[in-house]
Each structure stands twice: as structure tokens, then as C-alpha cells.
Amino acid sequence: MSETGIKQLQQRIRDFADARDWDQFHSPKNLSMALIAEAAELVEHFQWLTEEQSRDLPEKTRTGVKHEMADIFVYLLRLADKLDIDLLEVAEQKIQLNEEKYPADKVRGSARKYTDY
């Protein structure tokens, strides 16, 4: 998604909240709490599945997963909007930091944390 696309979606979410007078409830604290609650709902779909089952979801479960992912994305966008954080910019910065912390030649095929090598 382009920066323009994200900004447009954030505006649409902002307009949605404004039309319902929900901005009063959308503090960074409340949005972060709502985001983690939605993440927990996402995890519930996978909780007792095997690795293989988690890769091949029945359509009903897949639909639920998509809805929870959308909820998480919307709350994350709203939180970024409230804190004036450019998610594309900070994602790029974080990828660069991770490239430094996890050089491919040292970690290829390993799940170890960067402090373990």
C-alpha cells in the first residue's frame, strides 16, 4: 500500500470515528488496548491447531482470521494517526535495524535471538 493509500485509509477511519463521536474514546492508551484485544482474538483461531492445520484453514476460520487481521490493521492505523507516526517510514527503519541485528550470513536457517550469536 502506498503512503497515499494509507493516508486515505486513515482519513476514512477518522471520518468513520468522527461520524459516531468516537474520537473521545480513541486515546493512544485505549487504541493500544483495543489492538491487543483484537490480536488475542486472532490468536484464538490458531490456538489448538497443528502447524499444518494453521496453514490450511477452513473457509469459515479463514474469514474470521481476515476480520481479526482487519481489526488489528484498523486500530494500528488509528493509533499511528493519533501519534502522527508514518508506519511506512518506521517499518523501513525497523527493517534496516533488523538487517544489522540479524545478518543473513550469521542467522540463515536459525531462530536464535541476536543476543545468542
Residue frames as qw, qx, qy, qz and C-alpha x, y, z in Angstrom:
[[0.000, 0.891, 0.453, 0.000, 0.00, 0.00, 0.00],
 [0.403, 0.488, -0.031, 0.773, 1.38, 3.40, -0.89],
 [0.183, -0.177, -0.452, 0.855, 1.73, 6.23, 1.59],
 [0.335, -0.066, -0.196, -0.919, -1.17, 7.94, -0.18],
 [0.612, -0.241, -0.679, -0.327, -3.28, 4.80, 0.22],
 [0.464, -0.279, -0.682, 0.492, -2.51, 4.60, 3.91],
 [0.000, -0.105, -0.213, 0.971, -3.27, 8.28, 4.43],
 [0.466, -0.143, -0.409, -0.771, -6.58, 7.88, 2.59],
 [0.621, -0.295, -0.725, -0.040, -7.50, 4.86, 4.69],
 [0.318, -0.218, -0.546, 0.744, -6.56, 6.72, 7.88],
 [0.212, -0.007, -0.025, -0.977, -8.81, 9.59, 6.78],
 [0.584, -0.223, -0.589, -0.513, -11.66, 7.18, 6.11],
 [0.560, -0.300, -0.708, 0.309, -11.21, 5.64, 9.57],
 [0.138, -0.120, -0.318, 0.930, -11.01, 9.13, 11.12],
 [0.382, -0.114, -0.270, -0.876, -14.25, 10.14, 9.32],
 [0.612, -0.274, -0.719, -0.183, -15.93, 6.91, 10.48],
 [0.439, -0.293, -0.619, 0.582, -14.99, 7.62, 14.11],
 [0.017, 0.050, 0.101, -0.993, -15.95, 11.30, 13.84],
 [0.455, -0.230, -0.486, -0.710, -19.40, 10.47, 12.44],
 [0.689, -0.397, -0.604, -0.052, -20.02, 8.36, 15.55],
 [0.275, -0.835, 0.233, -0.416, -18.39, 10.77, 18.03],
 [0.957, -0.218, -0.119, 0.148, -15.88, 8.06, 18.95],
 [0.473, 0.616, -0.326, 0.539, -12.78, 10.24, 18.83],
 [0.421, -0.701, 0.295, -0.495, -13.29, 10.90, 22.54],
 [0.922, -0.290, 0.236, -0.098, -12.57, 7.20, 23.17],
 [0.874, 0.407, -0.055, 0.260, -9.60, 6.91, 20.82],
 [0.267, -0.872, 0.409, 0.024, -6.71, 7.83, 23.07],
 [0.435, 0.531, -0.727, -0.004, -3.42, 6.07, 22.33],
 [0.265, -0.234, 0.842, -0.407, -3.92, 4.07, 25.55],
 [0.713, 0.235, 0.448, -0.486, -7.37, 2.88, 24.55],
 [0.711, 0.568, -0.289, -0.298, -6.38, 2.16, 20.96],
 [0.232, 0.490, -0.835, 0.096, -3.36, 0.12, 22.02],
 [0.425, -0.067, 0.789, -0.438, -5.54, -1.87, 24.41],
 [0.767, 0.408, 0.188, -0.458, -8.13, -2.48, 21.68],
 [0.525, 0.607, -0.568, -0.182, -5.37, -3.55, 19.30],
 [0.007, 0.344, -0.916, 0.208, -4.01, -6.16, 21.70],
 [0.605, 0.136, 0.606, -0.498, -7.52, -7.45, 22.41],
 [0.758, 0.526, -0.097, -0.372, -8.05, -7.96, 18.68],
 [0.323, 0.554, -0.767, -0.008, -4.65, -9.67, 18.42],
 [0.330, -0.151, 0.859, -0.361, -5.78, -12.08, 21.13],
 [0.743, 0.358, 0.322, -0.465, -8.94, -12.80, 19.12],
 [0.592, 0.607, -0.480, -0.226, -6.73, -13.59, 16.12],
 [0.030, 0.426, -0.886, 0.181, -4.64, -16.00, 18.18],
 [0.637, 0.021, 0.595, -0.490, -7.79, -17.84, 19.30],
 [0.802, 0.453, -0.120, -0.370, -8.31, -19.03, 15.71],
 [0.593, 0.519, -0.609, 0.083, -4.93, -20.80, 15.80],
 [0.444, -0.617, 0.511, -0.401, -4.70, -21.79, 19.47],
 [0.745, -0.199, 0.618, -0.154, -5.21, -25.56, 19.21],
 [0.808, 0.565, -0.078, -0.148, -4.23, -26.15, 15.59],
 [0.821, -0.156, 0.292, 0.466, -1.21, -28.06, 14.40],
 [0.177, -0.500, 0.362, 0.767, 1.36, -26.23, 12.26],
 [0.125, 0.137, 0.804, 0.565, -0.14, -27.86, 9.16],
 [0.006, 0.704, 0.710, -0.025, -3.73, -27.01, 10.13],
 [0.129, -0.762, -0.135, 0.620, -2.72, -23.39, 10.69],
 [0.120, -0.328, 0.540, 0.766, -1.54, -23.22, 7.06],
 [0.176, -0.183, -0.795, -0.551, -4.70, -24.75, 5.58],
 [0.227, 0.163, 0.550, -0.787, -7.65, -23.07, 7.30],
 [0.197, 0.545, 0.808, 0.106, -11.27, -23.96, 6.58],
 [0.124, 0.533, 0.333, 0.768, -13.07, -21.09, 4.83],
 [0.431, -0.814, -0.333, -0.201, -15.11, -20.12, 7.92],
 [0.677, -0.553, -0.051, 0.482, -11.96, -19.89, 10.06],
 [0.494, 0.149, 0.257, 0.817, -10.12, -18.05, 7.29],
 [0.063, -0.736, -0.357, -0.572, -12.93, -15.47, 7.16],
 [0.572, -0.794, -0.194, 0.070, -12.68, -14.97, 10.93],
 [0.685, -0.270, 0.104, 0.668, -8.90, -14.59, 10.66],
 [0.310, 0.438, 0.316, 0.782, -9.30, -11.98, 7.91],
 [0.275, -0.838, -0.306, -0.359, -11.76, -10.00, 10.04],
 [0.665, -0.678, -0.070, 0.303, -9.46, -10.04, 13.06],
 [0.609, -0.013, 0.209, 0.765, -6.49, -9.00, 10.91],
 [0.101, 0.654, 0.337, 0.669, -8.55, -6.12, 9.54],
 [0.475, -0.846, -0.230, -0.078, -9.50, -5.04, 13.07],
 [0.708, -0.437, 0.058, 0.553, -5.83, -5.09, 14.09],
 [0.458, 0.267, 0.311, 0.789, -4.83, -3.12, 11.00],
 [0.100, -0.794, -0.339, -0.494, -7.54, -0.50, 11.56],
 [0.576, -0.800, -0.118, 0.122, -6.58, 0.00, 15.20],
 [0.687, -0.226, 0.165, 0.671, -2.90, 0.21, 14.27],
 [0.296, 0.489, 0.337, 0.748, -3.63, 2.81, 11.59],
 [0.298, -0.859, -0.285, -0.303, -5.78, 4.80, 14.00],
 [0.687, -0.630, -0.026, 0.361, -3.07, 4.68, 16.68],
 [0.585, 0.036, 0.248, 0.771, -0.43, 5.80, 14.17],
 [0.072, 0.699, 0.360, 0.614, -2.73, 8.62, 13.07],
 [0.475, -0.852, -0.209, -0.063, -3.25, 9.76, 16.66],
 [0.666, -0.581, 0.153, 0.442, 0.51, 9.71, 17.35],
 [0.380, 0.877, -0.202, -0.214, 1.46, 11.17, 13.96],
 [0.502, -0.414, 0.717, 0.251, 3.65, 8.17, 13.10],
 [0.604, 0.521, -0.401, -0.450, 4.36, 7.29, 9.49],
 [0.883, -0.168, 0.425, -0.112, 4.08, 3.50, 9.52],
 [0.844, 0.510, -0.022, 0.167, 5.80, 3.04, 6.16],
 [0.210, 0.808, -0.421, 0.354, 8.76, 5.12, 7.31],
 [0.480, -0.573, 0.583, -0.318, 9.15, 3.39, 10.67],
 [0.962, 0.077, 0.251, -0.068, 8.70, -0.06, 9.08],
 [0.693, 0.638, -0.213, 0.261, 11.57, 0.70, 6.71],
 [0.069, -0.750, 0.521, -0.401, 13.71, 1.91, 9.62],
 [0.761, -0.348, 0.474, -0.274, 12.92, -1.25, 11.60],
 [0.945, 0.320, 0.044, 0.061, 13.80, -3.49, 8.65],
 [0.437, 0.729, -0.388, 0.356, 17.16, -1.73, 8.39],
 [0.383, -0.623, 0.555, -0.396, 17.78, -2.21, 12.13],
 [0.915, -0.089, 0.349, -0.179, 16.87, -5.89, 11.84],
 [0.806, 0.544, -0.177, 0.154, 19.24, -6.31, 8.90],
 [0.143, 0.710, -0.548, 0.418, 22.03, -5.05, 11.15],
 [0.585, -0.421, 0.549, -0.423, 20.97, -7.19, 14.13],
 [0.839, 0.065, 0.532, -0.095, 20.38, -10.31, 12.07],
 [0.184, 0.605, -0.599, -0.492, 22.99, -10.53, 9.28],
 [0.896, 0.222, -0.126, -0.364, 21.87, -13.22, 6.83],
 [0.603, 0.442, -0.649, 0.139, 25.26, -14.92, 6.82],
 [0.015, -0.299, 0.773, -0.560, 25.07, -15.42, 10.60],
 [0.480, 0.055, 0.584, -0.653, 21.42, -16.34, 11.10],
 [0.570, 0.199, -0.535, -0.590, 20.31, -18.13, 7.95],
 [0.684, -0.100, -0.701, -0.176, 18.06, -21.02, 8.98],
 [0.369, -0.127, -0.708, 0.589, 18.26, -20.18, 12.70],
 [0.313, -0.768, -0.422, -0.367, 15.56, -18.84, 15.01],
 [0.582, -0.334, -0.380, 0.637, 18.07, -17.71, 17.64],
 [0.079, -0.974, -0.188, 0.100, 17.81, -14.23, 19.04],
 [0.476, 0.774, -0.210, 0.360, 20.51, -11.76, 18.00],
 [0.343, -0.771, 0.450, -0.292, 21.94, -11.81, 21.53],
 [0.908, -0.208, 0.361, -0.048, 22.66, -15.55, 21.17],
 [0.858, 0.334, 0.135, 0.366, 25.36, -15.33, 18.49]]
